[in-house]
Amino acid sequence: MSKYWKPGSERPRTVLVDDEEGGVLFLSSPPSSSGFGHSSLERQRQRLPVYKYRTAILYLVENHATTIIVGETGSGKTTQIPQYLKEAGWAEGGRVIACTQPRRLAVQSVASRVAEEMGVKLGEEVGYTIRFEDQTKPNVTKIKFLTDGVLLREMMDDPLLIKYSVIMVDEAHERSLSTDMLLGLLKKVQRRRPQLRIIISSATIDAKSMSTFFHIRRRNIGQAAEDPTPSELPAILSVEGKGYNVEIHYVEEPVSDYLQAAVNTVLSIHDKEPPGDILVFLTGQDDINAAVQLLTEDAQNNGLLVLPLFSGLSRADQDLIFSPTPKGKRKVVISTNIAETSLTLEGIVYVVDSGFSKQRFYNPIPDIENLVVAPISKASARQRAGRAGRVQPGKCFRLYTEEYFVKEMPAEGIPEMQRSSLVSCVIQLKALGIDNILGFDWLASPSPEAMIRALEVLYSLGILDEDAKLTSPTGFQVAEIPLDPMISKMILSADTYGCSEDIITIAAVLSVQSIWISVRGAQKEFDEVKLRFAAAEGDHVTYLNVYKGFIHSGKSSQWCYKNYINYHAMKKVIDIREQLSRLLRRLGIVLKSCERDTQVLRKAIIAGFFAHACCLEEFSPNGMYKTIKSSQEVYIHPSSVLFRVNPKWVVYHSLVSTDKHYMRNVIAIDPSWLIEAAPHFYQVRKPNPAPY
Ligand SMILES: Nc1ncnc2c1ncn2[C@@H]1O[C@H](COP(=O)(O)OP(=O)(O)OP(=O)(O)O)[C@@H](O)[C@H]1O
């Protein structure tokens, strides 16, 4: 007797072809609509291409440990499959169905759509978890959307992911660092827990290589006879059919300025095309703001409502993107690639694709990670086009030639694993007890240089010992904190310096995109206001001043508005700070304040960031610094309160690269503190012996 079919309802009525190679293709008759009501949402659900495959999907999931589902964008994979699984009983007996997404925005929006379709309150039967936000209820939530990073963290407490019956790894083609780690780990879990079902889904994935990867050869580990193990051969299902048609348009000649070309295309759509909102893909906050400004100059008179979309946008601004377009207006959403996958913005009919995105590239030799504007892959281009045609036919305007798309654009992007720092990845795997990281079952191997560099960084921070094992307690504690290991080390060191209360405020501010509101046309006023908070020691201490002011104002939105401070970001800071203080209490750390002893504060920051020390080049007219570690040329970012102040010695939080490498969030230091914090990393250079 199969274990999940509801009595009398949805057993497969067409016998499926289950080919022994693991390549499975079929069509089965859909279940009768009995049990479904006839509201318009239910009719919409039944119109989706994936609906025809409902029985097939359930059959495969029951009979195969892993099912790989490939289907066009908008065919209904993300929103429907978790519901089918729930309807078929996979969430009974306290079990949970998980669906992971690479991006937080997608997690939130898909969860609220599924809750709406099921007619339940978000956070109850359907919930979501992203870092620092948990909208689920134990023993109530049956379908849970979460980022792949959050699921990795959950593995630290529950290595076999016991509470989940099925884990659907959605948008697997994105090959984010967390997705790749998760896939390797899930394969391990499956060996130990054959009853766990995995679904891997995407519109553009190499199903065959994924299938080869997941073809596990299970060790014989006594299963109960009444609980037959599913086939070890992954099944592949191709969902044919798509939502609505999307007409693709290419430029005839390559464009030299994609930003201007995007703006011109929006204006031309507005001029010539029937009503419908527009989604534009640019690369980052700077070019998005520039495009918003260019379009807004015209917008007053021409009926455009222009909205930016990037990660770190406040909840209120985010809600504007999803809210219905006012009558007589045409909404233009200008976005980074965060809107590329899984999102449905209802009014969008037109997509403008610049062909570029900001991508992380890591060079392990100087240990520098850059965000670089780089061409996208065909897989991304298809995802972008797929944001049109979700609720009606659409058009996609690609700002590159068809020849370029066909002949030059790579089929897939480089996995993030192969172009980013592996520090966080190594620490997570170590915390999960995986010691031989190079021997881990990677979908694509990371570079040995990056791996060695990560081990070196973690060793220098005292997180790993000489045998590359997590140190106790520091290493284990750092692994518990869901932040970059350097920030986590800074937080833990603050305990020694007696300033953890202040440092968690700084850590919370560093975890949100920016607490300042970007001001167009009011730069002078903004600079003046910022000066009121500016601390001579640098940005981190300035943030403490802002936080104090905010608390003092009674957390007032008016106060924020007057001071060019992002109210929603500050609310997020309060929230993250609260979670960090709870976490520290759990680690047995008592919070203490150093009452603005800025020397002590900076020493705690250096304990995490000593490797980011730089010295101003003597006689440099333009404020050039060199990193101590690798003599890399860097400059203080104009957004820093130390811009043009140029103290001799500084430590930075992160680097951004445009025309130069810029340090963001900078503090002035005394070089002797570096030796105090990291004697194993720095040595005082002895003067050359005197010539005789
Ligand atoms: N918030 C929403 N509002 C209106 N319709 C929606 C919404 N979310 C989903 N839909 C409808 O459901 C369809 C399927 O969406 P779903 O995200 O499940 O597709 P998908 O196959 O996972 O696509 P993708 O690969 O692009 O994520 C959409 O094309 C749209 O018609």
The ligand as an ORCA input file, in Angstrom:
! r2SCAN-3c Opt
* xyz 0 1
  N       2.055     36.563     -7.041
  C       1.441     36.087     -8.109
  N       0.408     36.752     -8.665
  C      -0.220     36.275     -9.750
  N       0.097     35.138    -10.367
  C       1.083     34.434     -9.860
  C       1.817     34.865     -8.709
  N       2.768     33.949     -8.444
  C       2.626     32.992     -9.382
  N       1.622     33.287    -10.229
  C       1.190     32.507    -11.387
  O       1.710     31.208    -11.263
  C       2.562     30.932    -12.382
  C       3.613     29.942    -11.944
  O       4.533     30.543    -11.057
  P       5.718     29.680    -10.472
  O       6.602     30.617     -9.754
  O       5.182     28.531     -9.742
  O       6.419     29.151    -11.797
  P       7.832     28.473    -11.995
  O       7.651     27.372    -12.978
  O       8.431     28.132    -10.689
  O       8.624     29.638    -12.688
  P      10.096     30.193    -12.408
  O      11.051     29.161    -12.906
  O      10.105     31.413    -13.232
  O      10.185     30.455    -10.971
  C       3.024     32.289    -12.850
  O       3.424     32.275    -14.192
  C       1.763     33.100    -12.664
  O       0.869     32.875    -13.716
*
